[in-house]
Amino acid sequence: MEQIISEVYKLIKETNNLIELEAKIQQLMYNSFTTFLEIALSWIDQAIVQRKQKDGWKPIHKDNKMLYLTFGPVKIKRTLMRNKQGESVYPLDEFLGLRKYQRYSSLVEVKIAELASQATYRETARVLSEWTAVDVSHQTVGKIVKTVGEAQSRADEELVDDLEEAASLPEGRKVEFLVAEADGVFVRSTKRKKSIEVHHAVTHEGWKSNGKRVSLDNKHVILTTKSTDTFWSQVQATTAHRYSLEKTQVVTNSDGGNGYTADKFQEAFSQSEFKVLNQLDPYHISQAVSRTFGVKSEWKTKVNKAIKSHDIDQLKTYLDTYESTLEDTSKVEKLQALRSYIVGNWDRIFDWRDQVESPPDGARSLGAMESNQRLVSFRMKKRGMHWSPDGAEAMVKVKQGIINQTLRDAYLKQQQRSVRKQREVKQTVRMAQILRETNRPSIGAKHGQISLYGAHSSAMGQLAKSFR
């Protein structure tokens, strides 16, 4: 500690401005941390080697592994060991939970993925190099995003497998109402003239207010670029692990497009004893009407009024009358598309609050999906971005994990230690602490003398002579 303080005094003396001083102190701090960690890990490696030798393992050789942490590269000196069956391992790597060929620490990897979910790979690399001791290329950022995203994807797949193999449904929280919305957004593929669909579902328990701000209560998202069946399996599994829906009224909302029909919602939330209410998304209805009649039109006002009053006869009358005035073929086709969309989904055009006996306090109309889609579109559709299938899946899974606050748990799951393993860790650290203790200097044998209070020729005198 005194040496570090002396170094700080020296830096203060040698520097002319605060910017340069802080930069040099930061570098001193980084260098000190890496040195301390290298020494501690070498002691732990020595302790592990001694323990495994008792189990029949033999040390083969020592080598170095560079691991990049937020405060700089650490040179890890580890021992390769082999057992009688010919299996070779680096015990220190297992102790630290490092994957084969892993060059960046777990914190660095998950931080890179979280930052890359908001910024481009190049911008992520630049920010890291400026604010940390991590120097990484944008290509490596992409690889790390895939690694972290795959961890979240595996966690979702495990939920699906657990639900399929379970003898009974998991025990979850009981809620009176559950709201679910689903839709898709397309991003550009690296393949020419191809797109990748991102399936997106949002579930929540209602709305909560903070002053004038209204947000979704216990929002949970599911994102994937995989098949529609995989998407709905993940929706079903995730919801089943979070809720017990037997007595829950599930209310859903979608645009009715391919893959987001009412029967998909009914199947995903089939554990509920009540019929799943599926409402046609008001935003898409308004969009379809505006696309047909224009932003400002008398016919648009009439059609919206008929839809709102749920008067299908009046609606058909307006559509037929308007069609009789058209001569442009393209406008006729738009009108026919609108007629098919509205009339074909007529039973789904309602306000869900009118369909339940006692809607919850503060219940609002549905339609949160469009604003939530921006979480994907702002990151994945701007500046002509193109995505490979693996890259797109990894990115949406990282986004999902951040929103649901599950990303770090999913990533670290492969490194979580059991109770038995945790005991071994504590024993190893204690042993390493013993190994680092310096030997105490020997003070030799102590000398003494028995006092004689009598003649040397006496019996006690003869006994004292025998000890000399």
N, C-alpha and C positions, 0 to 999 in steps of 0.2 A: 504493500500500500504506500509506504514512504517513497519507494522508487517511482511509482506512478505520479504521486504528488510533485516530486522533483521534476519529472518530465513535463508536467503541466506548467510549473513555474518557468521552466526553460522555454516552453512555447510562448508563454505570455511575454517573456522578455524579447524573443526573437521576432515576433510578428508585429506588423504596423497597423492592422485594422481588425475589426471584430469578425468580419466574414472569413478572412483567412484563418483567424484564431479558432473559430468554431469548427471549420472544416478539418483543421489539423487535430483538434481534440477529438473529433468524431473518429478520425482515422486511428488515433491512439487507442481509443476505446475499442474499436473493432479489432485491432491487432492484439490487444490484451485479452479480449474474450476468446479469440481463436486459440491463442497460446494456452490459456487456462483449460479450455475444453480438450485440446489435443493431449495435454498431460493427464487429465482425469480419465479420458477414454483409454489411454495406454495402460493405466493402472487397472482399469476394469477388464481390459483384454487379458492382462496377466492373471488376474483372479479367475477369469473364466477358463483359461487354459489349464491352470492348476486343478480346478474342479473337474474338468472333463478328462484330464489324464487319469484320475482315479476311476473313471468309468471305462477305461480302456482306449480312449482316443489318443492319437499321437500327433504332435505338432509337425507339420511338413516344412513350412517356411513362413516368413513374415513379408508382407508387402503393404503398400500404401494405397488408400482410396481417397480421392478428393470429393468432399461433400460441401455443397454451397449452401450456406445459411444466410439469413438476412444480414448478419454482421460480417460476412465474408467467407472465403473458402477455408475449410478445416481439413488438414491432412490427418486422416485416420490410419493409425498403424494397427493392422489386425493380423491375426495368425490363422493360416489355413490348417485345418486338422482333419484327420482321416481315422475311421474306425476299422475294425477287423474285417468288416464286410466290404470295405473299399469305398464307402461313402465319404465324400469330402464336403466340408462346410466351413464357412467363416462364422464362428460362434458370436463374434462381436456384431456382425451384421444382423444375425437373428435376434440378438439382445436388443438392438436398436430398432428392429422392425423395418429394415431397409430391403427394398426389392433388389433383385439382380439388375445391375447396370444403373441403379438410381443415382443421379448426380446432384439432385436438389433435395433439400430437406422437405418434410411433409408440410411445414408451415409455408415455405416458399412456394411449393406447388399449389397449395390451395389458395394462397393469396394471388398468385398469378392467374388462376382460373377465375377468381372473383373479380379481379380487375379487368380481365379480358372480356367478361360478360357485359361491360359497359363501354370499353374502348377497343379500338382495333389492335391487332397483334403488334404492329409496329409501335403504336402509341404506348401500349403496355410495356414493351421492352424499354422504351425511352424513359418512362416514368420510374421504372424500377432502377435503372442505372443512375438516375439523378437522386433518388431518395433512399436507396439502400446500397449495400455493397454487392448486389446481384447484377451481374453482367450476362444478359441472355439475348439470343437472337429471336427475331419474330417467328422463325420456323420452329424453334424450341418452344416458344409460347404456345403455338398450335398443338404440338405434341403433348404438352402438359395438360392443356384443356381437354384433349381426348382422354388422357389417363384419368383425370378427375371426373369427367362426365361419364365415363364407362363405369366408375364406381357407383354413381347414383343410378345408372341404368340397371346395374346388377342388383342393387337393393330393391328396385321396383319389380324386377323379375322374380326375386325371392318372395315378395309379397304375393304375387300371382300364384307361384308354386305352392306356397304355404296354404293358400285358400283352397286350391284344388285338392291338396292331399289331406286337409283337415277333416276330421270326422264330424265336427260341428263348427258353426260360425264363431269367430272370435268375439270376445266380450268387449264392447266399446261403450262410449258414452251414449246416453239416451237423450234425444232432443225432440221437441214437438214438431218443428219444421226444419227442413233442409232444402236449400236452394241450389240448383245446379244449372250451369250454362255451358254450352259447347259450340265450337266453331273451328274453322280451319283458316290458315293463312299460308299463302304460297311465297316461297323464296326461290331465287334463281339457282339453278344447278350448274355445276361446272360442265355438264354435258350440254352441247349446243341445243337451243330451243327446248330445253327441258326445265321443269320446275319441281320443287320438292314441297310437299304439303306438310305443314306443322299442325298436327292435331292438338287442340287446346281445350281443356275443360277447367272450369272454376266452380268450386263448391264453397258454400258459406252458410252460416246459421242465421243470417239476417243483417241488420244494419245497426251501427252505433254512431252516436253523434258526439263531436267534440267542438262545442260552439256551433259555428255555421258549417263546419266540415263534417261530412258523412262518409263513413268507410264501411267496408264489409267486415262482419264479425266472424273471426276464425276462418279467414280465407285460406283455401288450399288449392293449389293448381296441379294439373297433370299435363305434361308436354311430351310429345314424341313425334318423330318423323316416320315411325314404323307403320305397319299396316293398320287399317281401321279396326280389325279384330283385336290386335295387340293393344291399341289405344283403349278400347272399351273394357278389355280385361284388366288393364291397370286402373281404370276409373273404378271398376267394381271392387277390385282387391283393396285399393287404397281406402275407399269409403267403408268397406266392411271391417277393416282393421281399426278404423277410427270411431265408428258409430255402431250402435245396435238399433237398426231401423224398423224393427217390427211394428212399433206403434208411432212411427214418424210419417208425417205427410210430406212427401217429396214433391217439390215444385220445380219444373225445369223450363228452359227457354232455349230456342235455337231458331235458325233461319229455315229449317226443313230441308236443307241441301243433302246431297248424297253422303251418307255416313253419319248424319246427325238427325235422323228421323225419330219420331215418337217411340217406335218399338225398340230402338237402341237404348233410350233412357229407361224404358220399362224393364228391359232385361238387366241393365246394370244395377238398378235399384229394386230388384224383384223381391228382396227379403222383406220389404214393407208390405203390411197387410192391406194398405190402401192403394187405390189406383194412382199411378204417377201422373200428375197433371203436367201436360206439355203445352206450352204457350208458344205461338209463332212470334218471333222477335219483332217488337214494334219498330225498331230502327230499320230493319230490312223491308218492312211493309211500307214505311214512309219513303224509303229510298226507291222502291219499285214504282210507287205512285209518282214521285217526282221525275223519275227517268222517263215515264210515259207521257205525262202532261206538262212537264216543265216546272220551273220553280214557282212562277206566278201564273195561275190559271184558275178560271172559274170552275172548270171541270174537276180540277184537283180538289178544290174546296168541297164540292158536292160529293165526290167519291169518298173523301176522308170522313165526311159527316155520316154517310151511309155505313161505312165500316165501323165507326165509333158507336153508332146506334144498333149495330149488328142487324141491319135490315138488308137481307140478301136480294129481295125482290127489287128494292129501290136501287141497289147497287147495279144489278143487271140492266135495269132500265137506263141508268146513266151511261153504262158502258156501250149498250146497243145504240143509244142516241148519238153518242160521240163518234162511234165507228161509222155511222151513216154520213158524217160530215167529212170523212177522210178520203183523200184521193192518193196520197203517198203510200206506196206499198210498205216501206220501212216503218212508217208510223202504225200501220195496221198490224204488222208483225209484233211491234212493241206492245200494242193494246192486247193482242191475243195472248202474249206471254204473261201480261199482268192478270188477265182474266183467269188463265190456267193456274197461276200462282195463288191468287186470292181465293177463288172458288174452290180449288183443290184442297186448300188448307183451312176452309171456312170454320170447321169445328175446333180449330186450334186458335182462332182469333178471339181472345177474351182477356180480361184482366183477372189474374189469378186470385186477387183479393175478393172478387165476387163469387168465386167458386168454393171457398171454404167457409165454414160456419163462423169461426172466430179468428180472423187474421190477427197476428201479433201486433202489439203496439209499435208504431213507427214503421210499419210495413210499407214498402215502396214498390213502384213498378219495376219490372225486370228489364235488363238491358245493359248489364255491366261488362259484357264480353268485349264490346268494341274498344272501350278504354283500356282494358287489360291486354288486348292484342298489341297495343303499342309497345309493351315490354319486349315483344318479339320483333315487331317491324322496325322500331327505331334502331335496333342493333344489327339486324340481319338483312335489311332491304335498302339501306342508304348507300350512296356513292357507288352504285353498280356492283355491289358485292355478289360473289358467286360462291356456292357451298358444295362440297362433296357430301355424299350421304353420311359418312362417318363424322365429318366435321360438323354438319348441321345437327345431327343427333346429340353429339357431345355438348354443343353450345346450348341447346334447349334444355338438356338435362342439368347443366350447370345453372341456368336461369331458374329452373324449377327448384333445385336444391337450395338456392339462395332465398327465394321467396318463401319456401316452406320451412327454412332453417333446418334442413336435413343434410345439406351437402357435406359438412365437415364430419358428421357422424357416419355417413355412408362411406366417405373416403377413408376414415380412420378405422372402420370396422375390421379391415383385414389386419390391422396392427393392434387391436385390442387384446390385452393380456387376460388370461384366466386367473382365478384366485391362486391356483398353484404356481403359475408363471410369475405372478406378482411377488409371491414369497421368494422365488428363486432370485428375482431382481434385487430384492432387499438384502438377501444373503450375499449376493455377489458384490453389492456396493459396500456392505460392511467389511467383507473380506478385502476389497480394494483399499479401504481406508486403513486396514491393518498393515497391508503391504507397503503403504507409502510412509509409515512411521519410521523415522530415522533410528538407528541403533544407539543405545545409550552407552557412553564410554565406561569401561570397566574401572572400578576404583580399587581392585585387588582385594586380598584377604585382610581382614581387620586383625590388629594385634592387641593383646591384652595381658594383664599380669594379675596374679592372685596375691593379694596382700597377706603377709605372714606376721602374725603377732605372737611370735614365740621363737624358740631356739631352732636353728637349722637342723640340729641332730634329732629333733623330735619327729614323731610320726607325721605331723602336718608339714614339717620342713622337708622330709623326704618325699612327700606327695607333691609339694610345690616344685622340687627339683625335677621330678619326672615329666612335668609339662613344659620344661624349657627346651 
